[in-house]
């Protein structure tokens, strides 16, 4: 009996120690991979097996780490968490260096938008547009990275990190410039008569789609640039173009959902993204929407916006299956998490916005993400 008890205790201690070693080993490996994904330039053995490269990075001194990059990544994640619950959840499903680059891309887009939107004068907004345009042009022409001096001398300290960590070498230049065109449309609302703007910027459905392409379709293109860069799978130029076209359409769909959700919020800023020709069909003007964005007839316009969004979504969503295998499920999570906002809006008897509250509950967001990952 005594010997049996000793053997059982010995086995228990053995399994405790071995499991502890396994857990700590996995934690060390995850830590090493996180370092490698955050600082890919630290790897001195690019052709070695993953485990060897991970150990090589782990054994390097902390003094080799780029502290500015750590701070920049931390700020970028905080921005994502605060500004977009849906994309914050979706970003966690991407892996490795791709995830880091996507977070930095989102951070740049948000900082650029906030710089322009946060300015009180039309002239100041235009100055930021011009300076951001100059930043993009310099970033793609300065091979030695000297554009960093331009950033440090031109932009507020709190936004410099987002600009300097934008992975420009892996992104196309034109979508970034087109993104700024979308921001220009935003500030035309500030004074529709300023500099000859004698009508509302979003006049027709074509204007709506063009705006969606500028502010969201471009982001989809940039996302795909990063996806293609970080995969070992090769794509023909034709497949590449088809996926980008589908990405633009999906970006338009997500932006139109955003517009349908935020009619009241945008009205408080003096903006009406519902096409003016639609508004006129209900014997109203955009100014009427500004004065009473909660009017019942506007719900009909929201339904029309959502109908357009889901039509674009249905057309573009099959293209997700053509993405690299490692990116399909995360991209489904990103898309479905946002389209769920549209589904919730359709389910409500009223479309009233709820300031400070998420449109989609946390449990429902997690459930949608889980289904998208398992699809």
Secondary structure, 3 states (H helix, E strand, C coil): CHHHHHHHHHHHHHHHHHHHHHHHHHHHHHHHHHHHHHCHHHCCCCCCCHHHHHHHHHCCCHHHCCHHHHHHHHHHHHHHHHHCHHHHHHHCCCCHHHHHHHHHHHHHHHHHHHHHHCCCCHHHHHHHHHHHHHHHHHHHHCCCCCHHHHHHHHCCHHHHHHHHCCCHHHCCHHHHHHHHHHHHHHHHCCCCCHHHCCCCCCCCHHHHHHHHHHHHHHHHHHHHHHHHHCCCCCCCHHHHHHHHHHHHHHHHHHHHHHHHHCHHHHHHCCCCCCCHHHHHHCCCCHHHHHHCCCCHHHHHHHHHHHHHHHHHHHHHHHHHHHCCHHHHHHHHHHHHHHHHHHHHHHHCCCCCCCCCCCCCCHHHHHHHHHHHHHC
